[in-house]
Every structure is written in structure tokens, then in C-alpha cells.
Amino acid sequence: MRPPPSGETRVAGVIGDPVRHSLSPALHNAAFAELRLDWTYVAFEVPVGRGGEAVAAMAVLGIEGLSVTMPHKRDAAEACDELSPAAALLGAVNCVRRDGDRIIGENTDGAGLLRSLRIQAGVDPAGLHAVVLGAGGAARAVIVALAAEGASVTVVNRSPEAAERAAALGASAGAAAAGASGAPVGTATVGGPRAVRDADVVVNATPLGMTRGDPLPIDPALVRDGQIVVDLIYRPERTPLLEAAAQAGATTLNGTGMLLYQAAEQFSMWTGHDAPVDAMAAAVGLDIAG
């Protein structure tokens, strides 16, 4: 058991709107308990448009770290004193840490997705063809991460302009990573839904499937046996897209794995300790033993 909260307890939390459904408190408080750290993690419901104010209040209140979810990722980035290279490229943060009075913005979404694919699905993204549905903040982080690892990414989105911007970020990240390491260049281009047929990995980064009655983000007939289909939604655990993909013979993952591994990255940034991933996974009912 960790110590009960006191005047010495260090505080971290998640900001979003809505946020009461978040699994992040369960993840982080399980990690604090496992390592017996005098920390606590809470959810802050922050209204739309006030995410920057919440980030600015960290230094005043002594909050050590914040996870940032919709719709505050861009506002939070603008409120930071410094951004990591990934956060600067994306113009969005999902994690904020305090270094004295300075606020540092990070983005761990892409790293979380990559670890989920490697550990849960047993695949390395290098050389794979991935289709990403969506071009919002989470989608851009996934596109950049996959391209930087040498994947060929096709962006499918209703707005061509947003898709072009997201693909340009991915192409830039792929070229930069290849130039630094000499690895194969990852690419990112814009395509249509039919690109799903030829994909090794399909990632739904849209909110479609979160609410009962939502249309599927793609025609399920495009999904085939042997693919890996990831839906970044984790509530409900089994979206209609994942149901259809499983029926087609695809390997399916929901967003809990990405949530777990991006949270583990955040935990280490804040505390300086390796995250107890097994304890965190158990707290949200995720079996990662395989």
C-alpha cells in the first residue's frame, strides 16, 4: 500500500472535456501504488477553450504533470514554455511536465501505438503498409510515428486538406528519421478507403464507433483476413469496426494498449522511474502476457 495523501503528496492528472470516463487515473494510480510512490492522479474536467489556462496553473499549484486529451491538445501546446521535437512537429501535446517553473510539452501518442503493435500484435512497422483513418491530433501522431519507423502510410480522411497536411507531416518525419539512421524512408500519402484492401495495418483514429448508432468509418467488406485492425477507441471495448474485422479474420486491437503504453511513457517522464506496465495493465483489465 502506498502512503495516504498528505501535504507532501505529489499531484498529476488528466485534463479533457469530457474526461470522467478516462482510464488514466486507474493506470497511473496503480503504478504509484505498485512502486509505493507518494503521488496521486486525478481527472480535471476543463471546459473547451480553457486548456491553456489549466497548463499555466501547473507551476502555481505545484502540479507535477498532466495528461492532455480532447479538446485541449493544441491549446496546451501553445501554453508550454518548451516543446519536445515530436510535440513541436505536431503542434499538439498529450503530456505536460513541470521542470521547476518551466512547462514542457510532450507527445507520447505515437510511441504508445508503436509499442502496442510490437507487444500486442508482434509486428514491427518498418516496411509495412498502414492505412490511418482520420487526420486529427491522434491520427497525426500515429501517422508521424509509423512513417518515422519506415512504414508506408496512406491517410484516409473526409477533408482532403486536413489529409494533405497530416500526410506532409508523416512524409517529413519519415525522411528525417531515414536521414538520421540510414533506415528505409517511411512515406505518407493521401488515399481513399479502397487503400484498406492492400494494407497490413489499419488504424481508426476517428471518433466513429464511440457512440451507439455511429456509422462505420469504412466499408467492412474492405477488411480481410491477415490484417491488423486497430481502433483507438477503448470505450466501448469492442466497436462495430472491430467486430466486423474479427469476423473477416483480422487481428484486432482496441485503444487500451495505446493508452497503456503512452501512459507508461508519461509516468517515466514525471517520476524518473520505469513504469510498472504489468500492474498498470491489470488495473484496466488488459492482458499483455502474450
GUTOR-340703 format. One record per residue (C-alpha): residue in one letter; y, z, x; residue number from 0. Coordinates in steps of 0.1 Angstrom, whole numbers. Last residue first. Layout:
BEGIN
+------+-------+-------+-------+-----+
: rest :    py :    pz :    px :  nr :
+------+-------+-------+-------+-----+
:    A :     Y :     Z :     X : NUM :
...
+------+-------+-------+-------+-----+
% end
This chain:
BEGIN
+------+-------+-------+-------+-----+
: rest :    py :    pz :    px :  nr :
+------+-------+-------+-------+-----+
:    G :  -128 :  -248 :    13 : 289 :
:    A :  -116 :  -212 :    12 : 288 :
:    I :   -83 :  -222 :    -4 : 287 :
:    D :   -90 :  -207 :   -38 : 286 :
:    L :   -57 :  -202 :   -57 : 285 :
:    G :   -55 :  -174 :   -81 : 284 :
:    V :   -18 :  -167 :   -76 : 283 :
:    A :   -21 :  -134 :   -57 : 282 :
:    A :   -53 :  -147 :   -40 : 281 :
:    A :   -33 :  -175 :   -24 : 280 :
:    M :    -7 :  -150 :   -10 : 279 :
:    A :   -35 :  -128 :     4 : 278 :
:    D :   -52 :  -158 :    21 : 277 :
:    V :   -19 :  -170 :    35 : 276 :
:    P :   -10 :  -138 :    53 : 275 :
:    A :    23 :  -154 :    67 : 274 :
:    D :    28 :  -151 :   104 : 273 :
:    H :    55 :  -126 :   110 : 272 :
:    G :    92 :  -133 :   120 : 271 :
:    T :   103 :  -118 :    87 : 270 :
:    W :   126 :  -145 :    72 : 269 :
:    M :   113 :  -176 :    89 : 268 :
:    S :    77 :  -165 :    86 : 267 :
:    F :    80 :  -159 :    48 : 266 :
:    Q :    97 :  -193 :    44 : 265 :
:    E :    69 :  -212 :    60 : 264 :
:    A :    44 :  -193 :    38 : 263 :
:    A :    64 :  -201 :     8 : 262 :
:    Q :    62 :  -239 :    16 : 261 :
:    Y :    24 :  -233 :    19 : 260 :
:    L :    19 :  -216 :   -14 : 259 :
:    L :    42 :  -238 :   -34 : 258 :
:    M :    25 :  -269 :   -20 : 257 :
:    G :    -8 :  -255 :   -30 : 256 :
:    T :     4 :  -244 :   -65 : 255 :
:    G :    17 :  -279 :   -72 : 254 :
:    N :   -15 :  -293 :   -87 : 253 :
:    L :   -43 :  -310 :   -68 : 252 :
:    T :   -67 :  -337 :   -80 : 251 :
:    T :   -94 :  -357 :   -63 : 250 :
:    A :   -98 :  -389 :   -82 : 249 :
:    G :  -129 :  -398 :  -103 : 248 :
:    A :  -111 :  -415 :  -132 : 247 :
:    Q :  -117 :  -385 :  -154 : 246 :
:    A :  -101 :  -363 :  -127 : 245 :
:    A :   -70 :  -386 :  -127 : 244 :
:    A :   -67 :  -384 :  -165 : 243 :
:    E :   -68 :  -346 :  -165 : 242 :
:    L :   -44 :  -345 :  -135 : 241 :
:    L :   -19 :  -367 :  -154 : 240 :
:    P :   -23 :  -346 :  -186 : 239 :
:    T :   -12 :  -316 :  -165 : 238 :
:    R :   -37 :  -290 :  -154 : 237 :
:    E :   -21 :  -258 :  -141 : 236 :
:    P :     6 :  -259 :  -167 : 235 :
:    R :    26 :  -247 :  -149 : 234 :
:    Y :    20 :  -259 :  -113 : 233 :
:    I :    40 :  -291 :  -114 : 232 :
:    L :    39 :  -309 :   -80 : 231 :
:    D :    12 :  -332 :   -94 : 230 :
:    V :   -11 :  -345 :   -66 : 229 :
:    V :   -36 :  -374 :   -71 : 228 :
:    I :   -60 :  -381 :   -42 : 227 :
:    Q :   -77 :  -414 :   -47 : 226 :
:    G :  -115 :  -421 :   -44 : 225 :
:    D :  -120 :  -432 :   -80 : 224 :
:    R :   -90 :  -450 :   -96 : 223 :
:    V :   -56 :  -444 :  -111 : 222 :
:    L :   -38 :  -474 :  -127 : 221 :
:    A :   -55 :  -468 :  -160 : 220 :
:    P :   -36 :  -435 :  -162 : 219 :
:    D :    -4 :  -455 :  -170 : 218 :
:    I :    23 :  -436 :  -151 : 217 :
:    P :    46 :  -406 :  -156 : 216 :
:    L :    25 :  -395 :  -186 : 215 :
:    P :    47 :  -389 :  -217 : 214 :
:    D :    58 :  -354 :  -223 : 213 :
:    G :    43 :  -338 :  -255 : 212 :
:    R :    39 :  -303 :  -241 : 211 :
:    T :    64 :  -297 :  -214 : 210 :
:    M :    57 :  -297 :  -176 : 209 :
:    G :    39 :  -331 :  -177 : 208 :
:    L :    69 :  -352 :  -167 : 207 :
:    P :    90 :  -331 :  -143 : 206 :
:    T :    89 :  -358 :  -117 : 205 :
:    A :    74 :  -354 :   -82 : 204 :
:    N :    40 :  -370 :   -91 : 203 :
:    V :    23 :  -377 :   -58 : 202 :
:    V :    -3 :  -405 :   -55 : 201 :
:    V :   -24 :  -406 :   -23 : 200 :
:    D :   -46 :  -435 :   -11 : 199 :
:    A :   -26 :  -460 :   -30 : 198 :
:    D :   -37 :  -495 :   -39 : 197 :
:    R :   -37 :  -491 :   -77 : 196 :
:    V :    -6 :  -469 :   -76 : 195 :
:    A :    15 :  -499 :   -65 : 194 :
:    R :    13 :  -510 :  -101 : 193 :
:    P :    40 :  -485 :  -110 : 192 :
:    G :    67 :  -505 :   -92 : 191 :
:    G :    79 :  -505 :   -57 : 190 :
:    V :   106 :  -492 :   -33 : 189 :
:    T :    99 :  -489 :     4 : 188 :
:    A :    92 :  -461 :    29 : 187 :
:    T :    76 :  -466 :    63 : 186 :
:    G :    59 :  -444 :    89 : 185 :
:    V :    61 :  -458 :   124 : 184 :
:    P :    29 :  -452 :   144 : 183 :
:    A :    32 :  -424 :   170 : 182 :
:    G :    54 :  -427 :   201 : 181 :
:    S :    65 :  -392 :   197 : 180 :
:    A :   103 :  -393 :   194 : 179 :
:    G :   106 :  -429 :   184 : 178 :
:    A :    79 :  -425 :   158 : 177 :
:    A :    95 :  -395 :   143 : 176 :
:    A :   129 :  -413 :   141 : 175 :
:    A :   114 :  -444 :   126 : 174 :
:    G :    96 :  -424 :    99 : 173 :
:    A :   126 :  -403 :    91 : 172 :
:    S :   148 :  -433 :    87 : 171 :
:    A :   123 :  -450 :    65 : 170 :
:    G :   120 :  -419 :    43 : 169 :
:    L :   157 :  -415 :    39 : 168 :
:    A :   161 :  -452 :    30 : 167 :
:    A :   133 :  -448 :     5 : 166 :
:    A :   151 :  -420 :   -13 : 165 :
:    R :   183 :  -440 :   -14 : 164 :
:    E :   165 :  -471 :   -28 : 163 :
:    A :   147 :  -450 :   -54 : 162 :
:    A :   180 :  -435 :   -66 : 161 :
:    E :   195 :  -470 :   -70 : 160 :
:    P :   164 :  -483 :   -87 : 159 :
:    S :   165 :  -456 :  -114 : 158 :
:    R :   132 :  -453 :  -132 : 157 :
:    N :   114 :  -443 :  -100 : 156 :
:    V :    85 :  -455 :   -78 : 155 :
:    V :    88 :  -449 :   -41 : 154 :
:    T :    61 :  -465 :   -19 : 153 :
:    V :    53 :  -446 :    12 : 152 :
:    S :    34 :  -459 :    43 : 151 :
:    A :    23 :  -427 :    61 : 150 :
:    G :    31 :  -420 :    98 : 149 :
:    E :    38 :  -383 :    96 : 148 :
:    A :    76 :  -388 :    93 : 147 :
:    A :    69 :  -411 :    64 : 146 :
:    L :    50 :  -383 :    46 : 145 :
:    A :    76 :  -357 :    53 : 144 :
:    V :   106 :  -379 :    42 : 143 :
:    I :    89 :  -390 :    10 : 142 :
:    V :    79 :  -354 :     1 : 141 :
:    A :   114 :  -340 :     7 : 140 :
:    R :   128 :  -369 :   -13 : 139 :
:    A :   105 :  -362 :   -42 : 138 :
:    A :   114 :  -325 :   -43 : 137 :
:    G :   151 :  -333 :   -44 : 136 :
:    G :   149 :  -362 :   -69 : 135 :
:    A :   134 :  -397 :   -64 : 134 :
:    G :   104 :  -398 :   -86 : 133 :
:    L :    68 :  -409 :   -84 : 132 :
:    V :    56 :  -410 :   -48 : 131 :
:    V :    30 :  -435 :   -38 : 130 :
:    A :    12 :  -429 :    -5 : 129 :
:    H :    -6 :  -454 :    17 : 128 :
:    L :   -23 :  -436 :    45 : 127 :
:    G :   -18 :  -443 :    82 : 126 :
:    A :   -10 :  -407 :    91 : 125 :
:    P :   -13 :  -385 :    60 : 124 :
:    D :   -42 :  -365 :    74 : 123 :
:    V :   -67 :  -356 :    47 : 122 :
:    G :   -89 :  -326 :    40 : 121 :
:    A :   -78 :  -322 :     4 : 120 :
:    Q :   -70 :  -285 :     3 : 119 :
:    I :   -61 :  -280 :    40 : 118 :
:    R :   -45 :  -313 :    50 : 117 :
:    L :   -30 :  -322 :    17 : 116 :
:    S :   -16 :  -287 :    11 : 115 :
:    R :    -3 :  -285 :    46 : 114 :
:    L :    16 :  -318 :    41 : 113 :
:    L :    30 :  -307 :     8 : 112 :
:    G :    43 :  -274 :    22 : 111 :
:    A :    59 :  -291 :    52 : 110 :
:    G :    77 :  -314 :    27 : 109 :
:    D :    90 :  -285 :     6 : 108 :
:    T :   102 :  -264 :    36 : 107 :
:    N :   139 :  -273 :    36 : 106 :
:    E :   162 :  -249 :    55 : 105 :
:    G :   197 :  -236 :    51 : 104 :
:    I :   212 :  -211 :    75 : 103 :
:    I :   238 :  -185 :    63 : 102 :
:    R :   258 :  -168 :    91 : 101 :
:    D :   269 :  -132 :    87 : 100 :
:    G :   240 :  -119 :   108 :  99 :
:    D :   214 :  -147 :   107 :  98 :
:    R :   206 :  -150 :    70 :  97 :
:    R :   180 :  -173 :    56 :  96 :
:    V :   181 :  -199 :    29 :  95 :
:    C :   152 :  -219 :    16 :  94 :
:    N :   149 :  -248 :    -8 :  93 :
:    V :   177 :  -267 :     7 :  92 :
:    A :   193 :  -301 :    -1 :  91 :
:    G :   213 :  -328 :    16 :  90 :
:    L :   180 :  -344 :    26 :  89 :
:    L :   189 :  -352 :    61 :  88 :
:    A :   208 :  -320 :    66 :  87 :
:    A :   179 :  -300 :    52 :  86 :
:    A :   154 :  -317 :    75 :  85 :
:    P :   177 :  -312 :   106 :  84 :
:    S :   182 :  -275 :    97 :  83 :
:    L :   215 :  -267 :    80 :  82 :
:    E :   244 :  -245 :    91 :  81 :
:    D :   271 :  -224 :    74 :  80 :
:    C :   254 :  -228 :    40 :  79 :
:    A :   273 :  -233 :     7 :  78 :
:    E :   269 :  -270 :     6 :  77 :
:    A :   231 :  -267 :     9 :  76 :
:    A :   231 :  -242 :   -19 :  75 :
:    D :   249 :  -266 :   -42 :  74 :
:    R :   223 :  -293 :   -34 :  73 :
:    K :   192 :  -271 :   -40 :  72 :
:    H :   206 :  -253 :   -71 :  71 :
:    P :   190 :  -270 :  -101 :  70 :
:    M :   162 :  -264 :   -96 :  69 :
:    T :   147 :  -241 :   -69 :  68 :
:    V :   161 :  -221 :   -40 :  67 :
:    S :   141 :  -195 :   -21 :  66 :
:    L :   165 :  -168 :    -8 :  65 :
:    G :   165 :  -147 :    23 :  64 :
:    E :   178 :  -115 :    39 :  63 :
:    I :   200 :  -102 :    11 :  62 :
:    G :   226 :   -80 :    27 :  61 :
:    L :   249 :   -79 :    -4 :  60 :
:    V :   279 :   -94 :    13 :  59 :
:    A :   260 :  -118 :    35 :  58 :
:    M :   239 :  -130 :     6 :  57 :
:    A :   268 :  -135 :   -18 :  56 :
:    A :   276 :  -170 :    -4 :  55 :
:    V :   241 :  -181 :   -15 :  54 :
:    A :   247 :  -169 :   -50 :  53 :
:    E :   281 :  -185 :   -52 :  52 :
:    G :   266 :  -218 :   -41 :  51 :
:    G :   240 :  -216 :   -69 :  50 :
:    R :   267 :  -212 :   -95 :  49 :
:    G :   267 :  -247 :  -111 :  48 :
:    V :   238 :  -240 :  -134 :  47 :
:    P :   233 :  -203 :  -141 :  46 :
:    V :   215 :  -181 :  -117 :  45 :
:    E :   184 :  -163 :  -129 :  44 :
:    F :   176 :  -141 :   -98 :  43 :
:    A :   139 :  -135 :   -92 :  42 :
:    V :   128 :  -107 :   -70 :  41 :
:    Y :   112 :  -101 :   -36 :  40 :
:    T :   107 :   -67 :   -19 :  39 :
:    W :   105 :   -57 :    18 :  38 :
:    D :    93 :   -27 :    36 :  37 :
:    L :    65 :   -45 :    53 :  36 :
:    R :    29 :   -33 :    48 :  35 :
:    L :    15 :   -66 :    61 :  34 :
:    E :    -6 :   -72 :    30 :  33 :
:    A :    21 :   -56 :     8 :  32 :
:    F :    48 :   -80 :    21 :  31 :
:    A :    25 :  -110 :    16 :  30 :
:    A :    16 :  -100 :   -20 :  29 :
:    N :    53 :   -95 :   -27 :  28 :
:    H :    59 :  -130 :   -14 :  27 :
:    L :    34 :  -149 :   -35 :  26 :
:    A :    38 :  -129 :   -67 :  25 :
:    P :    76 :  -132 :   -65 :  24 :
:    S :    72 :  -170 :   -59 :  23 :
:    L :    51 :  -176 :   -90 :  22 :
:    S :    83 :  -186 :  -110 :  21 :
:    H :    82 :  -184 :  -148 :  20 :
:    R :   114 :  -163 :  -148 :  19 :
:    V :   133 :  -190 :  -129 :  18 :
:    P :   151 :  -212 :  -154 :  17 :
:    D :   176 :  -218 :  -139 :  16 :
:    G :   169 :  -210 :  -102 :  15 :
:    I :   174 :  -184 :   -75 :  14 :
:    V :   144 :  -169 :   -56 :  13 :
:    G :   144 :  -136 :   -38 :  12 :
:    A :   146 :  -115 :    -6 :  11 :
:    V :   155 :   -79 :    -2 :  10 :
:    R :   150 :   -55 :    27 :   9 :
:    T :   141 :   -19 :    18 :   8 :
:    E :   160 :     7 :    38 :   7 :
:    G :   177 :    23 :     8 :   6 :
:    S :   142 :    27 :    -7 :   5 :
:    P :   115 :     7 :   -24 :   4 :
:    P :    81 :    23 :   -23 :   3 :
:    P :    62 :    18 :    11 :   2 :
:    R :    35 :    -8 :    12 :   1 :
:    M :     0 :     0 :     0 :   0 :
+------+-------+-------+-------+-----+
% end
